Amino acid sequence: MPNTRPTTATADTPRKKGQLPTKQCAVCRRPFEWRKKWATTWENVRYCSERCRRAARHSSPPTDD
């Protein structure tokens, strides 16, 4: 049976893995890469994980003393 998988990039995969956009997490400052589930909201993504998102919500804002 011949292999029928395409070998070139398609509309679903516009970039190779090494060329994905990256951002820095607002909580842990680690770099993280674009994920398919963030395709429609990449501009609004600030955290690398659910854990960092929760940590940001539970931390208190700094006070001016």
N, C-alpha and C positions, 0 to 999 in steps of 0.2 A: 504494500500500500504506500503510495507516495506521500510525502509530507506536504500538506496544503497550507501550512501557516505562512503568512506573509513575512518576508525578511526585511522589509523596509518600513520606515515610520509611516503611520497612517494619521488620519484626522484625530483619532483618539490619543495618540502618542506623538505630540508635536515635537518633543525634544528627547534627546537621549538622557539617561539618568545623570550623567555628569554635567548636564547643562540645565538642570532644573533651578529655578530661582530659589534663593535662600533669604531668611530673615533671622533676626536675633530675638530670642524670647525676652519679654519684658520683665520676667521674674528671675529666671536662673541665668540669663545672659548667654545661653548656649545657642549656637546656630542650628536652625532646622530647615528642612527642605519642603518644597511644595508637595502636597499630596492631592490625589485625585478628588477626595471628598471635600477639599477646600477650593475646588476649581471655580465655583461661583462666588466665593466670599474671600478670596486670597487677600484683597486689599484690607479687610477688616480683621484678619487673623493676627493676634498679638502674642499668643502663648503656644509653646511647643507641645503641651499635653494638657489633659484634663486636670492633672495634679497641680500644675502651675496656675491654671485658671482659677482653681479653687483657692489656692494660696493667696492669690492677688485679691480675691474677694474678702478673705478673712483677715487680711493684714489691715492694721489701722493706719490712716493717713498721718504723715508727720505733722506735728504741731509747732507753731512758732512761739518760742518762749523768750 
